[in-house]
Amino acid sequence: MTRRTALAGALAATFPARNADEEEPGLREYAARAGLLYGAAAAWPVLRDDESYARAFAQECSILVPENVLKMGPVQPEPGAFRFEPADFMAEFCRRHDMRMRGHTLLWHQQAWPWLKTIADAQEARKRLEEHILTVAGRYRGSMHSWDVVNEAVHVPDGRQDGLRKTPFLELLGSDYVELAFRIAHDADPQAKLTYNDYGLDYDTPGQESKRQAVLRLLRHLKEREVPIHAFGMQAHLDWAEFRHFNPETLQRFFREIAELGLEIYITELDVSDRDLPDEIAQRDEAIAKVYHTYLTAALAERAVKAVLTWGLTDRYTWLATRRQRPSGTPVRVLPLDRDYRRKPAWQAIRDAFRTAPARDG
């Protein structure tokens, strides 16, 4: 059996929409009513192998982002050796189920090429980066809604005046490496909305305010240089205990300043850690739902916010299960669907935020 035949066979079954008279529609429909896209990060090979997981994505999401398989290392583990089968499957899944697809991420200092340290100088680094972006983004030219072109390039504690993180790319290519990546990505796929994506910008604290200002300086610099950047990605990895530092007005002011630059805003990696909540499920679910609703109500007040993606869809598959384990060892309950794909209060909170969001144009 050829690889193409296997791929077609794995996608042979479509997942019919649930009967609207019998069951409430998915989040994708509530988002669409407000002119929004709702989606989630999907794991490979779970999307291929777990029918319940695939069915949930088809029901709930209008946009999908591969969780890992398009990051630099996974997609090009050796120089010139690209692994596209997982992302190709996801692209075909999106076409089959009337979904959009986001690319994540063309340049990141983590999960970078395992062979990055073998690059000798700026000339080779530029050549390798150009080849990588043209090959990866070019493969999906015309079919991607958007790309996270550069991920997490700002880190104020590194002490640079421009706020950029000290990474191998900065050392090899200088501070213009961000601009370079966007220009190459635009050449590779002129139709995709090119996005700068970052985290740690949600709370009203001095440290996060410093980072917000550094991100704004970077975005303004790129716009002044007429770099082809179209959107900003707000990761929004939230934490119930830290959410006491959330101030809706601070978030809205930040989003307003981004919108004034002519950029769209995407909530790209939303989830809520429940590490410090009691084990009692109803109490925990209520607290997590409140965080989702409060955050999204504030965020969606800005009409430049065009998409909301959670970093995962079900508690069965989430990075928080290992990265933010609960002290008692009880399973986390951090995403819209539980481990058995049942809708939780978090799902209802997201739905209600979509219901009350101001309508977007188009």
C-alpha positions in Angstrom: 0.0 0.0 0.0 1.4 3.4 -0.9 1.6 6.3 1.6 -1.0 8.2 -0.4 -3.4 5.2 -0.4 -2.9 4.8 3.4 -3.6 8.5 3.9 -6.8 8.3 1.8 -7.9 5.2 3.7 -7.4 6.8 7.1 -9.6 9.7 6.0 -12.2 7.7 4.3 -14.9 8.2 7.0 -16.3 11.6 7.5 -17.8 12.6 10.8 -21.4 13.8 10.3 -22.5 16.9 12.2 -24.7 16.1 15.2 -28.4 16.6 14.8 -29.1 20.2 15.9 -32.6 19.2 17.1 -31.1 16.6 19.4 -27.9 18.1 20.5 -26.4 21.6 20.9 -24.1 22.8 18.1 -20.4 23.0 18.5 -18.3 26.0 19.5 -17.4 26.6 15.9 -21.0 27.6 15.2 -21.3 30.0 18.2 -18.0 31.6 17.2 -19.1 32.0 13.6 -22.2 33.8 14.7 -19.9 36.5 16.2 -17.7 36.5 13.1 -15.0 34.5 14.9 -13.0 31.3 14.3 -12.8 28.8 17.1 -10.3 26.0 17.1 -7.7 24.0 18.9 -4.2 22.5 18.7 -4.4 18.9 17.6 -1.9 16.1 18.5 -0.4 13.7 16.0 -0.9 10.7 15.6 -3.9 10.9 17.9 -6.0 12.7 15.3 -5.3 9.8 12.9 -5.8 7.0 15.4 -8.5 8.1 17.9 -11.9 8.4 16.1 -13.5 10.1 19.2 -10.8 12.7 19.2 -11.2 13.3 15.4 -15.0 13.5 15.7 -14.7 16.1 18.5 -12.5 18.3 16.3 -14.8 18.0 13.4 -17.8 19.0 15.6 -16.2 21.8 17.7 -13.6 23.5 15.5 -13.5 25.6 12.4 -9.7 26.0 12.6 -6.9 23.6 13.6 -3.3 24.1 14.5 -0.8 21.2 14.6 0.6 21.0 18.1 4.2 19.9 17.3 4.7 18.5 13.8 5.4 21.8 12.0 7.9 23.1 14.5 11.4 23.3 13.2 13.0 20.2 14.7 10.1 17.8 14.1 9.6 18.9 10.4 13.3 19.0 9.5 15.1 16.7 11.9 18.2 16.5 9.6 19.4 19.1 7.1 17.3 18.9 4.0 15.2 15.9 5.3 11.7 17.1 5.8 8.9 15.0 7.4 5.6 16.2 6.1 3.3 13.2 6.5 1.7 14.3 9.8 1.0 17.8 8.7 -0.2 16.6 5.3 -2.7 14.4 7.1 -3.9 17.3 9.2 -4.2 19.6 6.1 -6.4 16.9 4.4 -8.4 16.5 7.6 -9.1 20.3 7.5 -10.2 20.2 3.9 -12.5 17.3 4.5 -14.2 18.9 7.5 -14.4 22.5 6.2 -11.8 23.8 8.6 -9.0 26.3 8.3 -5.5 25.5 9.3 -2.8 27.5 11.1 0.9 26.8 10.8 3.0 26.7 14.0 5.8 27.7 13.9 8.5 28.6 11.3 11.1 30.0 13.7 11.5 29.2 17.4 14.5 28.9 19.7 12.9 25.8 21.3 12.3 22.6 19.3 14.6 24.0 16.7 16.7 22.0 14.4 18.7 19.4 16.3 21.6 20.2 14.1 21.4 24.0 14.7 24.8 24.1 16.5 26.5 22.8 13.4 25.8 26.1 11.5 29.1 27.9 11.2 28.3 31.5 10.3 25.6 34.1 9.3 25.8 33.2 5.6 25.0 29.6 6.3 22.3 30.5 8.9 20.5 32.7 6.4 20.7 30.1 3.7 19.3 27.4 6.0 16.5 29.6 7.4 15.5 30.7 3.9 15.4 27.1 2.6 13.4 26.0 5.7 10.7 28.6 5.4 10.4 28.5 1.7 10.1 24.7 1.8 7.7 24.4 4.8 5.5 27.4 4.2 5.7 26.9 0.4 4.4 23.4 0.7 1.1 24.7 2.1 1.0 27.8 0.0 -2.6 29.1 -0.5 -4.1 26.6 2.1 -3.0 28.1 5.4 -5.2 30.6 7.2 -2.1 31.9 9.0 1.4 31.1 10.2 3.2 31.8 13.5 6.3 33.0 11.7 8.3 33.9 14.8 7.5 32.5 18.2 8.6 34.0 21.6 11.3 36.3 20.4 10.9 38.8 23.3 12.5 38.2 26.7 13.1 41.3 28.7 15.2 39.7 31.5 17.9 39.0 28.9 18.7 42.7 29.2 18.8 43.9 25.7 17.5 47.4 25.0 15.2 46.1 22.2 13.9 43.4 24.5 14.8 40.5 22.1 15.6 37.1 23.6 19.2 35.9 23.3 19.0 32.9 20.9 21.2 31.2 18.4 19.3 33.0 15.6 20.0 36.4 17.2 23.6 35.5 17.6 24.0 34.3 14.0 21.8 36.8 12.2 21.5 39.8 14.4 18.3 41.6 15.5 17.0 41.7 11.9 16.4 38.0 11.9 12.7 38.6 12.8 12.2 40.8 9.9 14.0 38.4 7.6 11.8 35.5 8.6 8.6 37.5 7.9 9.8 38.6 4.4 10.8 35.0 3.5 7.4 33.7 4.8 5.6 36.2 2.6 7.5 35.1 -0.4 6.6 31.5 0.4 2.9 32.1 0.9 1.6 35.6 0.1 -2.0 34.7 1.1 -1.3 33.6 4.6 -1.7 36.0 7.5 1.7 36.2 9.1 1.7 36.3 12.9 4.1 37.1 15.7 3.2 34.9 18.7 4.2 35.3 22.3 3.2 34.4 25.9 3.4 36.0 29.4 1.4 39.1 28.6 -1.9 38.5 30.4 -1.6 39.9 33.9 -1.3 43.3 35.4 2.2 42.9 36.9 5.3 44.9 36.4 7.1 42.1 34.7 4.4 41.4 32.2 3.9 45.1 31.6 7.5 45.4 30.7 7.1 42.6 28.2 3.9 44.1 26.7 5.9 47.3 26.0 8.7 45.3 24.5 6.3 43.4 22.2 4.7 46.6 21.2 8.1 48.1 20.3 8.8 45.1 18.2 5.5 45.2 16.4 5.8 49.0 15.8 9.3 48.5 14.4 8.1 45.8 12.0 5.3 48.0 10.8 7.6 51.0 10.4 9.9 48.8 8.3 6.9 47.8 6.1 7.4 44.2 7.1 4.6 41.9 5.9 3.1 41.1 9.3 -0.7 40.8 9.6 -1.5 39.6 13.1 -0.4 39.2 16.7 -0.8 35.9 18.5 -1.6 36.0 22.3 -0.9 32.6 23.7 -2.9 33.0 26.9 -1.6 30.1 29.0 -3.5 31.0 32.1 -3.3 29.8 35.7 -6.2 29.8 38.2 -3.9 30.9 41.1 -2.2 33.7 39.0 -5.5 35.0 37.6 -5.9 37.2 40.6 -3.5 39.5 38.8 -5.8 39.8 35.7 -7.1 43.2 34.9 -9.6 43.4 32.0 -8.7 47.1 31.3 -5.0 46.3 31.0 -5.6 43.5 28.5 -8.0 45.7 26.5 -5.6 48.6 26.4 -2.8 46.3 25.1 -5.1 44.9 22.5 -6.3 48.3 21.4 -2.7 49.4 20.9 -2.1 46.4 18.7 -5.3 47.0 16.7 -4.2 50.6 16.1 -1.2 49.2 14.2 -3.6 47.6 11.8 -3.0 44.1 13.1 -5.5 41.4 13.7 -5.3 39.5 17.1 -5.6 35.8 17.6 -5.9 34.0 21.0 -3.6 31.1 19.9 -2.9 28.8 22.9 -5.6 29.3 25.5 -5.8 26.9 28.5 -6.2 27.3 32.3 -4.1 25.4 34.8 -6.0 23.9 37.7 -2.9 22.9 39.7 -3.8 24.8 42.9 -7.5 24.1 43.0 -9.2 21.5 45.3 -9.8 18.0 44.0 -13.6 18.3 44.2 -14.7 18.3 40.5 -17.7 20.7 40.6 -15.8 23.3 42.5 -12.8 23.0 40.2 -14.8 23.1 37.0 -16.7 26.2 38.2 -13.4 28.0 39.0 -11.8 27.2 35.6 -14.9 28.1 33.7 -14.9 31.5 35.4 -11.4 32.2 34.3 -12.3 31.3 30.7 -15.4 33.5 30.7 -13.7 36.5 32.4 -10.7 36.4 30.1 -12.6 35.9 26.9 -15.2 38.5 27.7 -12.5 41.1 28.1 -10.5 39.9 25.1 -13.4 39.7 22.7 -14.5 43.3 23.5 -11.8 44.2 21.0 -13.1 43.6 17.5 -9.6 43.1 16.2 -9.6 39.7 17.9 -10.6 37.3 15.1 -9.9 33.8 16.4 -9.7 31.9 19.6 -7.8 28.6 19.8 -7.4 26.5 22.9 -4.1 24.5 23.3 -5.9 21.2 23.0 -9.5 20.3 23.1 -9.8 17.5 25.6 -8.3 16.8 29.0 -7.3 13.4 27.7 -4.5 15.0 25.7 -2.9 18.2 27.2 0.6 19.3 28.0 -0.7 20.5 31.4 -1.1 16.9 32.6 2.7 16.6 32.8 3.9 20.3 33.0 1.4 21.4 35.6 0.6 18.2 37.5 -1.8 18.4 40.4 -0.1 17.7 43.8 -2.7 15.0 44.6 -2.2 13.3 41.3 -5.8 13.7 40.2 -6.3 14.2 36.5 -6.3 17.8 35.3 -9.6 19.4 34.1 -8.3 22.3 32.0 -9.9 22.2 28.6 -13.4 22.5 27.1 -14.0 18.7 26.9 -13.2 16.2 29.6 -11.3 12.9 29.1 -14.4 11.2 27.7 -15.1 14.1 25.3 -18.0 15.4 27.4 -18.6 19.2 27.4 -17.7 20.8 30.7 -18.5 24.2 32.3 -15.4 25.5 30.5 -17.0 24.7 27.2 -20.2 26.5 28.3 -18.1 29.5 29.5 -16.5 29.8 26.0 -19.8 29.4 24.3 -21.3 32.2 26.5 -18.4 34.5 25.8 -19.0 34.0 22.1 -22.7 34.6 22.5 -22.1 38.1 24.0 -19.1 39.1 21.9 -19.6 42.1 19.6 -20.1 41.0 16.1 -17.0 41.2 13.8 -17.1 42.4 10.2 -16.9 39.9 7.4 
